[in-house]
Amino acid sequence: MVPDELDVLERHPKTSEPGELMRPHNMTCFGCGPESPHGLHLEMYAGEGFSVDAKMPVQQWMEGGPGVIHGGILSSAFDDVMGMTPRLIGPAAVTAHLQVDFLQPIPVGKTLHLHAEILGKQRRKIYVEGVAHLGDPERPVARANGLFVQIDVRAHFADHVENSAKAAEYLGGKPQL
């Protein structure tokens, strides 16, 4: 639930322009990393205002029930697209809560369109909603709501940085831990 008292949102001056491809969270991110060997490889585009858009071909390896996407894959896609929206306003943020409503089965072989938009911000908390459709925005197949919390990247990942082959790139150079 989005609180009543919200901060004024301003687009970060260094963020992607509307229609521009956004850089991945990191090169091996499961959702958007081009070097992730088993990832979704989402390409996300900055939208108008405080929104992000992506398209995802629903491939055979994503199958859960017969002929339809696995709910965990859909949840991962929402998490990544919704998690990209904080970049539009400033510091990095991580998922604190994600709720997905599965409205109808999503067939393998279709292209899923994902849209995420910031609803508001209160201090470090960013409230985001997402919607997915198969080409007609008026006929959503899934919806999501999430809470993302802005972090200090170096401090947040300090205990785990040695587990990542690409941590230095993600943290902007060799981390000094």
Secondary structure, DSSP 8 states (H G I E B T S, - for coil): ---SS-------TTS--TT-B---SSTT-TTT-TT-TTS---EEEE-STTEEEEEEE--GGGB-STTBB-HHHHHHHHHHHHHHGGGGTSS-EEEEEEEEEE-S--BTTSEEEEEEEEEEEETTEEEEEEEEESS-TTSEEEEEEEEEEE--HHHHHTTTGGG-TTHHHHTTSS---
